[in-house]
Amino acid sequence: MASPLGKAKSLKFKKDGTFRIMQIADTQDTNITSKNTVEFIGKALDSENPDLVVFTGDQIKGYGLSFATGNRDKKVAEAIRNIVTPVAERNIPFTFVFGNHDDQAFGISKEKQMIVYKSFPTCLAEPGDPSISGYGNHYINILSSDGKKILFNIYLIDSLSASLDGHCSAVSEEQIAWYKSVRDYLKDGTGDYVPSLLFQHIPVPEMWNVLKEVPKSHKPHAVGYRSHYGKYYWMDEKYLIPGNCDFLLETPATPEKNSGEFNAVAEKGDVLAMFFGHDHNNSFISHYKNVILGYTQGCGFNVYGPDLNRGVRVIDLEENNVREFKTHTVMYKDFYTSKDLHDKLKYAYYKFAPPSFESVLPLIKKGAIAGGVAAVALGAALYIKNKK
């Protein structure tokens, strides 16, 4: 069978048999990039020493007003470089997927953004098959430490977009077929299904299945909206794999349509886990059927997020036991305190910024937000992320 994408990029387990991945989610910034975000990424990289960094979408916010005037291409390129430079200057291989905000509103096309990313020598991302949905669907093999055989694989899938009213697209049937073709191609070449991880921005609808409905009195809880309006949720202990810092502060913004991606991924047992971003205030992993579903909290400080729990996820693989992995999160508070923050006024604004349009409406109705503040909050919610 011919490779579904030609020759795949590959990395190797280190001589000691280990391989470390760092997931960075939702930096979501502009060319006026947060110093807090950039400094934290650098600190986390130096602390954890990953072998690969995966950016899982919304590296930039295309709706950022600084992109609205002047040379848009130049400003977006500057924003991308500001986020990626801490990784590239340490000569760490990296890849990425797009999120729903990267090319939104004043942003530039994914094709133009890919050129900027590919200008970094350590970028492993590829545009992917132009005949299927999305841009940047690709995969990366991890070879044995001697480089002789494929031991592991990483899928990177473009989870497409979300409309202005907050409705998320589902990964398409074409993309699912592409995943299956890569899966089967790797099996043909190695003799068995290759253990893998899958990264994309928007979570699959099955993320709801690892939650449980709780009474409003349950503290803390996440508030449901739209079809879940009037309900409250928390992580279900039946599925939760306890980590070093687990939290659910907003309900999942998932596609209304279930395209069958999770069922396809779970079918053969090759994908050990799917990792997502998108919902900045969530960080936990849960085991559902035979796949781990993982949220990684937002990293960016120029957008709403979980206060000093903003962070990154680290995933450790071992060459001698590739069907298991360990993971933990590294947070801003592990290195800094609130006294270390730059631009404290902007930080305070985003600390209280609502994650969605729906989440600000009850506050307005109750009179908790007055006049101009309500308008600012409502505008922020419309731009930040509309919740399903």
C-alpha positions in Angstrom: 0.0 0.0 0.0 1.3 3.5 -0.9 1.7 6.0 1.9 -1.4 8.1 2.2 0.8 11.2 2.4 4.0 10.2 0.8 7.0 9.9 3.1 6.0 10.6 6.8 8.2 12.7 9.0 9.8 10.7 11.8 11.6 11.1 15.1 13.3 8.5 17.3 13.2 7.4 20.9 16.3 8.6 22.7 19.1 6.2 23.6 17.7 5.8 27.1 14.4 4.5 25.5 12.3 7.6 26.4 10.3 10.1 24.4 8.6 13.2 25.8 5.9 15.2 24.2 4.6 18.6 25.3 1.2 19.8 24.3 0.6 23.6 24.2 -3.0 24.6 23.8 -4.7 27.9 23.1 -2.0 30.5 23.3 -4.6 32.5 21.3 -2.7 35.8 20.9 -1.9 38.6 18.5 1.3 40.3 17.4 1.1 42.2 20.7 1.9 38.9 22.5 1.6 38.4 26.2 5.0 38.3 27.9 3.5 36.0 30.5 2.7 33.4 27.9 6.1 33.6 26.2 8.1 33.5 29.5 6.0 30.6 30.8 6.5 28.5 27.6 10.2 29.1 27.9 10.3 28.1 31.5 8.2 25.0 30.9 10.5 23.9 28.0 13.6 24.3 30.1 12.0 22.4 33.0 10.6 19.5 31.0 12.9 19.2 28.1 10.5 17.7 25.6 11.5 15.8 22.4 8.5 17.1 20.5 6.1 20.1 21.1 2.6 19.9 19.7 0.5 23.1 19.4 -3.1 22.1 19.4 -4.8 25.0 17.8 -5.7 28.6 18.4 -2.1 29.7 18.4 -3.4 33.1 17.4 -6.8 34.8 17.6 -7.8 35.9 14.1 -10.4 38.2 15.6 -7.7 40.2 17.4 -8.3 43.9 16.6 -4.6 44.5 16.1 -4.9 42.5 12.9 -7.7 44.7 11.6 -5.5 47.4 10.3 -2.1 47.7 8.6 -0.2 44.8 7.1 -2.2 41.8 8.2 0.1 39.2 6.8 3.1 40.7 8.6 1.2 41.0 11.9 -0.1 37.5 11.8 3.4 36.2 11.0 4.8 38.2 13.9 2.2 36.6 16.3 3.1 33.1 15.1 6.8 33.7 15.5 6.4 35.2 19.0 4.6 32.0 20.1 6.9 29.5 18.3 10.3 31.1 18.9 10.8 29.8 22.5 10.5 26.3 21.0 12.5 26.9 17.8 15.4 28.7 19.5 15.9 25.6 21.7 16.0 23.5 18.6 13.1 21.4 19.6 11.0 19.7 16.9 7.4 20.9 16.8 4.2 20.4 14.9 0.7 21.9 15.2 -2.9 21.8 14.2 -5.2 24.7 13.5 -8.0 25.8 15.8 -11.3 27.6 15.0 -9.8 31.0 15.7 -6.5 30.9 13.8 -7.9 32.1 10.5 -11.1 33.7 11.8 -12.2 37.3 11.0 -9.0 39.4 10.5 -6.7 36.4 10.3 -5.0 35.2 7.2 -5.5 31.9 5.4 -4.2 28.6 6.8 -2.1 28.2 3.7 -0.3 31.5 4.4 0.1 30.6 8.1 1.6 27.2 7.2 4.4 29.0 5.3 5.3 31.0 8.4 5.4 27.8 10.5 7.4 26.0 7.9 10.0 28.8 7.9 11.2 27.3 11.2 13.7 24.5 10.5 12.3 22.3 13.3 8.7 22.4 12.1 7.4 19.0 11.2 3.9 20.0 10.1 2.7 19.3 6.6 -0.3 20.8 4.6 -1.7 17.3 4.1 -3.9 15.8 1.4 -5.6 18.7 -0.5 -8.4 16.4 -1.6 -9.9 16.0 1.9 -11.4 18.5 4.4 -9.1 20.5 6.6 -5.6 21.8 6.2 -2.6 20.3 8.0 -3.9 16.7 8.5 -0.6 14.8 8.9 1.2 12.1 11.0 4.6 11.6 12.5 6.3 8.3 13.2 8.4 7.7 16.2 11.1 5.1 15.5 13.0 2.8 17.8 16.1 4.3 19.3 18.2 2.5 16.7 16.0 4.0 13.9 15.2 0.6 12.4 11.4 0.3 13.0 8.3 2.3 13.6 7.2 1.9 17.2 4.7 4.7 17.7 2.7 7.2 15.7 1.2 10.6 16.2 -1.9 11.8 14.3 -2.5 15.6 13.8 -6.0 16.4 12.6 -7.6 19.7 11.7 -10.9 19.8 13.6 -12.1 22.4 11.2 -14.0 25.5 12.5 -16.7 26.9 14.6 -19.3 29.4 13.3 -19.9 32.8 14.8 -22.9 31.4 16.7 -20.7 28.8 18.4 -21.6 25.7 16.5 -18.5 23.5 16.0 -17.8 21.5 12.9 -17.2 17.8 13.1 -14.2 16.1 11.7 -15.4 14.9 8.3 -15.9 11.4 6.9 -13.1 12.1 4.5 -10.7 12.8 7.4 -11.8 9.7 9.2 -11.2 7.7 6.0 -7.7 9.3 5.8 -7.0 8.2 9.4 -8.0 4.7 8.7 -5.9 4.6 5.6 -2.8 5.7 7.6 -3.6 3.2 10.3 -3.9 0.3 7.8 -0.8 1.5 5.9 1.3 1.4 9.1 -0.1 -2.0 10.0 0.9 -3.3 6.6 4.4 -2.0 7.0 5.0 -3.2 10.6 2.8 -6.3 10.9 0.5 -4.9 13.6 -1.5 -1.8 14.5 0.9 0.9 15.6 0.2 2.5 19.1 -0.6 6.1 18.5 -1.8 9.4 20.0 -4.2 11.8 18.3 -4.1 15.5 18.7 -6.8 18.0 17.5 -8.3 21.2 18.7 -12.0 20.6 19.2 -13.1 17.7 21.4 -15.3 14.8 20.2 -18.9 14.7 21.4 -18.0 11.6 23.5 -16.3 14.0 26.0 -19.8 14.5 27.5 -19.9 10.8 28.3 -17.1 11.1 30.8 -19.0 13.8 32.8 -21.8 13.4 35.2 -24.7 15.7 35.9 -24.5 17.1 39.4 -26.8 19.4 41.5 -26.2 23.1 41.4 -25.0 22.8 45.0 -22.1 20.7 44.0 -19.0 22.9 44.2 -17.3 23.3 41.9 -19.3 22.6 38.8 -19.5 23.5 35.1 -22.7 25.2 33.8 -24.5 23.7 30.8 -25.8 25.7 27.9 -28.1 25.2 24.9 -29.3 21.6 24.9 -27.7 21.3 28.4 -29.2 24.5 29.7 -30.1 24.4 33.4 -27.9 21.5 34.1 -24.6 21.3 35.9 -21.6 18.9 35.4 -18.5 17.5 36.9 -15.9 14.9 36.0 -17.3 11.4 36.5 -15.0 9.4 38.9 -15.9 6.2 37.0 -13.9 7.4 34.1 -11.5 9.9 35.5 -7.8 9.0 35.8 -6.6 11.3 38.6 -3.8 13.6 37.7 -1.7 16.3 39.4 -4.3 19.0 38.8 -7.8 18.1 37.4 -10.5 20.7 36.8 -13.6 21.2 34.8 -14.7 24.9 34.8 -16.7 25.0 31.5 -18.8 22.4 29.7 -17.4 20.9 26.5 -17.9 22.9 23.2 -18.3 19.9 20.9 -19.9 19.4 17.5 -23.6 18.9 17.5 -23.1 16.3 14.7 -21.3 13.1 15.7 -19.4 12.1 12.5 -18.2 8.8 14.1 -14.6 9.9 14.6 -14.3 8.5 18.1 -15.8 5.1 17.1 -13.4 4.9 14.2 -10.5 5.8 16.4 -11.5 3.2 19.1 -12.2 0.5 16.5 -8.8 -1.3 16.4 -7.2 -0.2 19.7 -4.3 1.6 18.0 -5.0 5.1 19.3 -4.3 5.1 23.1 -5.5 8.6 23.6 -7.0 11.7 22.0 -5.9 15.1 23.3 -7.8 18.3 22.9 -7.7 22.0 23.8 -10.4 24.5 22.8 -12.1 24.7 26.3 -9.4 26.7 28.1 -10.7 26.1 31.6 -10.6 22.3 31.5 -7.7 19.9 32.4 -8.1 16.2 33.0 -7.9 12.8 31.4 -10.6 10.1 31.4 -10.8 6.5 30.1 -13.8 5.9 27.9 -14.2 2.5 26.3 -10.6 1.7 25.1 -9.4 5.3 24.5 -8.2 8.0 26.9 -9.8 11.4 26.3 -7.7 14.3 27.5 -8.2 18.0 28.0 -5.3 20.4 28.2 -6.0 23.8 29.7 -5.2 27.0 27.8 -1.7 28.4 28.0 -2.3 32.0 26.8 -2.7 35.0 29.0 -4.3 37.3 26.4 -7.5 35.3 26.5 -9.7 33.8 29.1 -8.2 31.0 31.1 -7.9 29.2 34.5 -6.0 31.9 36.3 -2.5 30.7 37.4 -3.4 27.2 36.5 -2.8 28.0 32.8 -0.4 25.4 31.7 0.9 22.7 29.3 0.6 18.9 29.2 3.6 16.6 29.2 3.3 13.0 27.9 6.0 10.4 28.5 6.5 7.3 26.3 8.8 4.4 26.8 10.3 2.3 24.0 10.0 -0.9 26.0 6.3 -0.3 26.8 4.7 1.7 24.0 1.2 0.8 24.8 1.2 2.8 28.0 2.2 6.4 28.8 2.4 8.8 31.7 1.1 12.4 31.7 1.1 15.4 33.9 0.5 19.1 33.6 2.9 22.0 34.3 1.4 25.2 35.3 2.3 28.9 35.5 2.0 28.7 39.3 4.7 26.0 39.4 7.2 28.7 38.5 5.6 32.1 39.3 3.2 33.9 41.5 0.8 36.7 40.7 3.5 39.2 41.6 5.5 38.1 38.6 2.7 38.9 36.1 3.2 41.5 33.4 0.3 43.8 32.5 -1.8 43.0 35.6 -4.7 45.1 34.4 -5.1 43.0 31.3 -4.6 39.8 33.3 -7.4 40.9 35.7 -9.7 41.5 32.7 -9.1 38.0 31.3 -9.4 36.5 34.7 -13.0 37.5 34.8 -13.8 37.3 31.1 -16.6 34.9 30.3 -15.7 31.9 28.1 -18.9 32.2 26.1 -21.8 34.3 24.9 -24.3 32.3 26.9 -22.3 32.5 30.2 -22.5 36.3 30.4 -26.3 36.5 29.8 -27.4 35.2 33.3 -25.1 37.9 34.9 -26.7 40.6 32.9 -30.2 39.4 33.7 -29.4 39.3 37.4 -28.0 42.8 37.2 -24.6 41.5 38.4 -23.0 43.4 35.5 -23.9 47.0 35.0 -24.1 49.1 31.9 -20.8 49.6 30.1 -19.2 46.7 31.9 -22.0 44.4 30.6 -21.3 45.6 27.1 -17.6 45.0 27.4 -18.3 41.5 28.8 -20.8 40.7 26.1 -18.5 41.9 23.4 -15.6 39.8 24.9 -17.8 36.8 25.0 -18.9 37.1 21.4 -15.2 37.4 20.3 -13.6 34.9 22.8 -15.5 31.7 22.1 -19.1 30.9 21.7 -20.1 27.9 23.7 -22.2 25.0 22.5 
